[in-house]
Amino acid sequence: MPPKLNVHNFPRPPLLEKTPRHLQIKWNNKLIADTKDAYWVLETTHPPTYYLPPSSLLVPLTRSSHSSFCEWKGAATYWNIAKPDNESEVVKNRIWSYPQPTKGFSPIKDYLSFYAGPWDCYVDGERVEPQPGDFYGGWVTSDIEGPIKGGPGTWGW
């Protein structure tokens, strides 16, 4: 069992580093992304946010008109994805990337991050839980401990 990672020991500003973890994303049991070549971002009070290389994707994406801005990583682009077994069902804005990230985050240029749903996300075979709330995209695994930002009453942390 991996050692526990306390989110209150993660740094601020956040840390970007390669992770050797095996990441998989399945939608209705169909594998849509698979990699051991990802990055994670660790930030105080947040579970890790994972960034997968575009080459790990097994299904096409379409660019969304939605965007947002992160004070650490810069301007984010969002993506839409059609359900593999029903292409008329499209999930919008649950995947994002940084086409021109800030200098400290340049290694994740065009890498993709997924909210943990409506698909199932796995880290080393363990199905993750989404970070509380619907704003942040962290993935919670059994090795994560400590109060996590995102739920009611945590907005000002």
VENKA-V763695 format. One record per residue. N is the residue number from 1. PHI is phi in whole degrees, 0 to 359 (* if undefined). Layout:
n = <N	N>
phi = <PHI	PHI>
This chain:
n = <1	2	3	4	5	6	7	8	9	10	11	12	13	14	15	16	17	18	19	20	21	22	23	24	25	26	27	28	29	30	31	32	33	34	35	36	37	38	39	40	41	42	43	44	45	46	47	48	49	50	51	52	53	54	55	56	57	58	59	60	61	62	63	64	65	66	67	68	69	70	71	72	73	74	75	76	77	78	79	80	81	82	83	84	85	86	87	88	89	90	91	92	93	94	95	96	97	98	99	100	101	102	103	104	105	106	107	108	109	110	111	112	113	114	115	116	117	118	119	120	121	122	123	124	125	126	127	128	129	130	131	132	133	134	135	136	137	138	139	140	141	142	143	144	145	146	147	148	149	150	151	152	153	154	155	156	157>
phi = <*	294	296	291	243	272	298	280	265	288	278	218	301	292	255	253	206	295	233	278	293	271	252	223	231	237	232	52	68	262	291	246	205	203	202	239	233	244	244	233	247	248	222	314	71	243	291	302	252	260	237	259	293	305	293	279	282	252	224	281	241	237	289	266	275	287	213	210	227	252	298	262	256	103	280	257	254	250	228	249	218	274	298	305	260	202	294	281	265	245	262	250	63	249	225	218	209	240	290	219	293	298	308	293	243	302	298	264	307	69	291	247	242	244	298	276	156	279	275	256	250	231	240	51	86	268	289	272	254	288	301	305	83	232	256	267	246	288	248	261	242	295	270	265	221	101	300	249	290	135	276	306	84	250	302	274	296>
